Amino acid sequence: MGVGRSERKAKRPESEGDRFPFGVLDQVWDGSRAAGWGWEGARGADLVLHSHARLLLFGVLLKTAMSPLTNPPPPATTTPAPTRPKLHDKQSEPDHRELRIDKVGVRGLRFPIQIRDKAHSTQNTIATIGMYVDLPKEFKGTHMSRFLEVLNAHGSVVHVENIPDILYAMQHKLRAKTAHLEMEFPFFLEKTAPVSKMVSVMDYTARFDATACGPEIDFVLTVITPVTTLCPCSKAISRYGAHNQRGNVRVQIRSRKSVWIEDLIALVESSASSELFSLLKRQDEKAVTERAYENPVFVEDLVRNVALRLNAHPEVTWYKVEAENFESIHNHNAYASIEKG
């Protein structure tokens, strides 16, 4: 039996209504029933309104996403950084004892340096450094940290050519009339054994003492050279051999032009009974011992021999020579000194 349109029991699928938010589809469905459209008519209206609702919803979301661009939030307020309290400068306080200090600063500082080497152009070594300035009577103290600032301003390695710049920088930074810089360091030479010709490294001690007084700079080079001396008296009175010992010769010079450290070492070694070597084989020991025996010198002979050679050097303007022998048969040392200039 057929069923009339009015008697038809129609039901809207739940899935269609679930696609659309806000309950709009329920209104569409009820209106279509009242108009007698049935399910097909309602479904068409559902699709049209569903697409329209999607566009409306997209517009709302787009407006929400774009709102930060069109209406930026006000800038955040920043809190100013707290100011550090000014620390008291104790060193700059006045001193009422009316006593000027000749030298004040730092010493015992080890620092890498690069010096000129006659054989290899340059040599890297480690210096023990002292840095000083004069202090006027009006001030209580100097600023020790500024010495390190000046030194490190020239990089991680100090070159000998930088010495004038370092002195002038100390004068400026510490407001001093005079500045002093001292550097003591090991200096290495390759030496060849006399017979075996084996090569080894020998160390010596060298030192720079530089002073700036106003624009004028005074520079003193010091080299300490170990040598062997054999006693002339012991050789003259003994039937067998003679006592010999190791000694140090300390030479300080001022010069018109730079003098090689190697040249000063060679000058001293040629003035002694024999030079020293770090590596000797048996044939070398025989040669060194016999050479010393054939060239006996007192400590007095040693300083005179060095002085004569310095007198003949065209660039040396002042020198001081000191020799100290570590006597092998006494519990004291023998010492002599000559100064010129």
C-alpha positions as CSV (number, residue, x, y, z in Angstrom):
1,M,0.0,0.0,0.0
2,G,1.4,3.4,-0.9
3,V,2.1,6.0,1.7
4,G,1.3,9.7,1.1
5,R,3.8,12.5,1.4
6,S,2.2,13.8,4.5
7,E,2.4,10.4,6.2
8,R,6.0,9.8,5.3
9,K,8.2,9.6,8.4
10,A,11.4,11.3,7.4
11,K,14.5,11.4,9.5
12,R,17.6,13.6,9.0
13,P,20.9,11.8,9.2
14,E,23.0,12.8,12.2
15,S,26.2,12.9,10.1
16,E,24.9,15.8,8.0
17,G,24.0,17.9,11.0
18,D,27.2,17.2,12.7
19,R,29.2,18.9,9.9
20,F,27.7,22.3,10.7
21,P,28.2,24.1,13.9
22,F,25.9,26.5,15.8
23,G,22.7,24.4,15.3
24,V,21.9,26.1,12.0
25,L,21.1,22.8,10.2
26,D,18.3,22.1,12.7
27,Q,16.6,25.3,11.6
28,V,17.1,24.4,7.9
29,W,15.6,20.9,8.4
30,D,12.5,22.2,10.3
31,G,11.9,24.9,7.6
32,S,12.1,22.4,4.8
33,R,9.6,20.0,6.4
34,A,7.1,22.9,6.9
35,A,7.5,23.7,3.2
36,G,7.0,20.1,2.1
37,W,10.4,19.8,0.5
38,G,11.2,16.5,2.2
39,W,14.7,15.2,2.7
40,E,16.2,16.0,-0.7
41,G,15.2,19.6,-0.5
42,A,16.5,19.9,3.0
43,R,19.8,18.3,2.0
44,G,20.4,20.8,-0.8
45,A,19.8,23.7,1.5
46,D,22.1,22.1,4.0
47,L,25.0,22.0,1.6
48,V,24.5,25.6,0.5
49,L,24.4,26.9,4.1
50,H,27.2,24.6,5.1
51,S,29.6,26.1,2.5
52,H,28.5,29.6,3.5
53,A,29.2,28.8,7.2
54,R,32.6,27.5,6.4
55,L,33.5,30.9,4.7
56,L,32.2,32.8,7.6
57,L,34.1,30.7,10.1
58,F,37.4,31.0,8.0
59,G,36.9,34.8,8.0
60,V,36.6,34.9,11.8
61,L,39.7,32.8,12.2
62,L,41.7,34.9,9.7
63,K,40.7,38.1,11.5
64,T,41.8,36.6,14.8
65,A,45.2,35.5,13.3
66,M,45.8,38.9,11.7
67,S,44.9,41.0,14.7
68,P,48.4,41.1,16.1
69,L,49.7,42.6,12.9
70,T,47.0,45.3,12.6
71,N,47.0,46.0,16.3
72,P,50.5,45.4,17.8
73,P,50.7,45.2,21.6
74,P,52.3,48.2,23.4
75,P,56.1,47.8,23.9
76,A,57.2,46.2,27.1
77,T,58.8,48.6,29.6
78,T,62.6,47.9,30.4
79,T,64.1,48.2,33.8
80,P,67.3,50.2,33.7
81,A,70.5,48.3,34.8
82,P,71.6,49.1,38.3
83,T,74.5,51.4,38.5
84,R,77.7,50.1,40.2
85,P,78.9,52.0,43.2
86,K,82.2,53.9,42.6
87,L,85.0,52.2,44.4
88,H,87.4,54.3,46.4
89,D,90.9,54.8,44.9
90,K,93.1,54.3,47.9
91,Q,96.4,54.6,45.9
92,S,95.6,58.1,44.8
93,E,95.2,59.4,48.3
94,P,97.8,62.0,49.3
95,D,100.8,61.0,51.4
96,H,102.3,63.4,53.9
97,R,105.7,61.8,54.6
98,E,107.3,63.9,51.8
99,L,109.4,60.9,50.4
100,R,109.7,60.1,46.7
101,I,110.1,56.4,45.8
102,D,112.6,55.6,43.1
103,K,111.2,52.3,41.9
104,V,107.9,50.6,42.6
105,G,106.1,47.9,40.6
106,V,106.0,44.2,40.0
107,R,108.7,41.6,39.7
108,G,109.0,37.8,39.3
109,L,106.5,37.8,36.4
110,R,107.1,35.0,33.8
111,F,106.1,35.9,30.2
112,P,106.9,34.5,26.7
113,I,109.2,36.6,24.7
114,Q,110.8,36.5,21.3
115,I,114.4,37.6,20.8
116,R,116.8,37.8,17.8
117,D,118.9,34.8,17.1
118,K,122.0,35.0,14.9
119,A,121.6,31.5,13.5
120,H,117.8,31.1,13.3
121,S,116.5,34.8,13.0
122,T,114.4,34.5,16.2
123,Q,114.3,32.4,19.3
124,N,111.3,31.9,21.6
125,T,111.9,31.7,25.3
126,I,110.4,32.5,28.7
127,A,111.5,35.7,30.6
128,T,111.3,36.6,34.3
129,I,110.1,40.2,34.1
130,G,110.3,43.2,36.4
131,M,108.4,46.5,35.7
132,Y,108.8,49.6,37.8
133,V,108.2,53.4,37.8
134,D,109.0,56.2,40.1
135,L,106.4,57.5,42.5
136,P,106.1,61.2,43.4
137,K,106.0,62.0,47.1
138,E,102.4,63.3,46.8
139,F,100.9,59.9,46.2
140,K,100.3,57.0,48.6
141,G,100.8,54.2,46.1
142,T,101.0,53.1,42.5
143,H,98.4,51.0,40.5
144,M,100.0,47.5,40.2
145,S,97.4,46.1,37.7
146,R,98.3,48.8,35.2
147,F,101.8,47.2,34.7
148,L,100.1,44.0,33.6
149,E,97.7,45.9,31.3
150,V,100.7,47.5,29.5
151,L,102.5,44.2,29.1
152,N,99.5,42.3,27.8
153,A,98.6,45.1,25.4
154,H,101.5,44.0,23.3
155,G,100.0,40.5,22.7
156,S,100.8,37.1,24.1
157,V,104.5,37.3,23.1
158,V,106.8,40.3,23.7
159,H,109.4,41.1,21.1
160,V,112.6,42.9,22.0
161,E,111.7,45.6,19.5
162,N,108.7,46.4,21.7
163,I,110.8,47.5,24.7
164,P,110.7,51.2,24.0
165,D,107.0,51.1,23.4
166,I,106.5,49.3,26.7
167,L,108.6,51.9,28.6
168,Y,106.7,54.8,27.1
169,A,103.3,53.2,27.8
170,M,104.3,52.7,31.5
171,Q,105.2,56.4,31.8
172,H,101.9,57.4,30.3
173,K,99.6,55.0,32.0
174,L,101.2,55.4,35.5
175,R,101.9,59.2,35.1
176,A,105.6,58.6,35.8
177,K,108.8,60.4,34.8
178,T,110.9,57.2,34.7
179,A,110.1,53.6,33.8
180,H,112.2,50.5,34.2
181,L,111.9,47.1,32.5
182,E,114.0,44.1,33.2
183,M,113.9,40.7,31.5
184,E,116.0,37.7,32.4
185,F,115.8,34.6,30.3
186,P,117.6,31.4,29.2
187,F,119.3,31.6,25.8
188,F,120.1,28.4,23.9
189,L,122.9,27.7,21.5
190,E,123.7,24.6,19.5
191,K,127.3,23.5,20.2
192,T,129.5,21.0,18.4
193,A,131.9,18.7,20.3
194,P,135.5,19.2,19.4
195,V,136.3,15.7,18.1
196,S,133.2,13.6,17.7
197,K,131.4,16.6,16.2
198,M,128.2,15.6,18.0
199,V,125.7,18.5,18.3
200,S,123.9,19.4,21.5
201,V,122.1,22.3,23.0
202,M,123.7,24.5,25.7
203,D,121.9,27.1,27.8
204,Y,123.1,30.5,29.0
205,T,121.5,33.3,30.9
206,A,120.9,36.7,29.3
207,R,119.2,39.8,30.6
208,F,117.9,43.1,29.4
209,D,117.7,46.2,31.6
210,A,116.0,49.2,30.0
211,T,115.1,52.6,31.5
212,A,113.2,55.5,30.1
213,C,113.8,58.9,31.7
214,G,111.6,61.2,29.7
215,P,112.2,60.5,26.0
216,E,115.7,59.1,26.6
217,I,116.2,55.3,26.9
218,D,119.2,53.5,28.5
219,F,119.7,49.9,27.6
220,V,122.1,47.4,29.2
221,L,122.7,43.8,27.9
222,T,123.9,41.2,30.4
223,V,125.2,37.7,29.5
224,I,126.3,35.1,32.0
225,T,128.6,32.5,30.5
226,P,129.9,29.4,32.3
227,V,133.5,28.4,31.7
228,T,136.4,26.2,32.9
229,T,139.5,27.7,34.5
230,L,142.7,25.8,35.5
231,C,144.9,27.3,38.2
232,P,148.4,28.4,36.9
233,C,149.9,28.1,40.3
234,S,148.6,24.6,40.8
235,K,150.1,23.6,37.5
236,A,153.4,25.2,38.2
237,I,153.9,23.4,41.6
238,S,152.3,20.0,41.0
239,R,154.0,16.9,39.6
240,Y,150.7,15.6,38.4
241,G,147.9,17.7,37.0
242,A,146.4,20.9,38.4
243,H,143.2,21.8,40.1
244,N,140.5,23.2,37.8
245,Q,136.9,24.4,38.3
246,R,133.9,25.7,36.7
247,G,133.1,29.5,36.9
248,N,130.7,32.1,35.7
249,V,131.6,35.3,33.8
250,R,129.0,38.1,33.9
251,V,129.4,40.7,31.2
252,Q,127.3,43.9,31.1
253,I,127.6,46.3,28.1
254,R,126.1,49.5,26.7
255,S,126.6,49.8,22.9
256,R,126.0,52.2,20.0
257,K,124.3,49.4,18.0
258,S,122.9,46.1,18.9
259,V,125.4,43.4,19.8
260,W,124.6,39.7,19.3
261,I,124.3,37.6,22.5
262,E,126.2,34.8,20.7
263,D,129.1,37.2,20.0
264,L,129.4,38.0,23.7
265,I,129.3,34.3,24.7
266,A,132.1,33.5,22.2
267,L,134.2,36.4,23.4
268,V,134.0,35.1,27.0
269,E,134.6,31.5,26.1
270,S,137.8,32.3,24.2
271,S,139.1,34.2,27.3
272,A,138.9,31.1,29.6
273,S,140.9,27.9,29.9
274,S,138.1,26.1,28.1
275,E,134.5,26.4,27.1
276,L,131.8,24.0,28.3
277,F,129.7,21.5,26.4
278,S,126.5,19.7,27.4
279,L,127.5,16.5,25.4
280,L,131.0,15.1,25.2
281,K,132.2,11.6,24.2
282,R,135.5,10.2,25.6
283,Q,137.6,11.6,22.8
284,D,136.0,15.0,23.4
285,E,136.7,14.8,27.1
286,K,140.4,14.2,26.4
287,A,140.6,17.2,24.1
288,V,138.8,19.6,26.5
289,T,140.9,18.5,29.5
290,E,144.2,18.9,27.6
291,R,143.1,22.3,26.2
292,A,142.3,23.6,29.7
293,Y,145.7,22.3,31.0
294,E,147.5,24.2,28.2
295,N,145.6,27.5,28.9
296,P,145.8,28.1,32.7
297,V,144.2,31.3,33.9
298,F,143.6,33.0,37.3
299,V,140.3,34.7,37.9
300,E,142.3,38.0,37.4
301,D,143.5,36.7,34.0
302,L,140.0,35.9,33.0
303,V,138.5,39.4,33.6
304,R,141.5,41.1,31.9
305,N,141.2,38.8,28.8
306,V,137.5,39.7,28.5
307,A,138.2,43.4,29.0
308,L,140.8,43.5,26.3
309,R,138.5,42.0,23.8
310,L,135.7,44.4,24.8
311,N,138.1,47.4,24.4
312,A,138.6,46.3,20.8
313,H,134.9,46.0,20.0
314,P,133.9,49.0,17.9
315,E,130.3,49.2,19.2
316,V,130.8,48.8,23.0
317,T,130.8,52.1,24.9
318,W,130.7,50.8,28.5
319,Y,131.2,47.5,30.2
320,K,131.4,45.7,33.5
321,V,133.1,42.3,33.7
322,E,132.8,40.0,36.8
323,A,134.2,36.5,37.1
324,E,133.6,34.1,39.9
325,N,135.3,30.7,40.2
326,F,133.8,27.9,42.2
327,E,137.1,26.6,43.7
328,S,137.5,22.9,43.6
329,I,140.0,22.6,46.5
330,H,138.6,25.4,48.7
331,N,135.3,26.1,50.5
332,H,135.2,29.6,49.1
333,N,135.0,31.2,45.6
334,A,137.5,33.4,43.8
335,Y,136.2,36.8,42.4
336,A,137.4,39.6,40.2
337,S,135.8,42.6,38.4
338,I,136.7,45.3,35.9
339,E,134.5,48.3,34.8
340,K,135.0,50.8,32.1
341,G,133.0,53.9,31.2
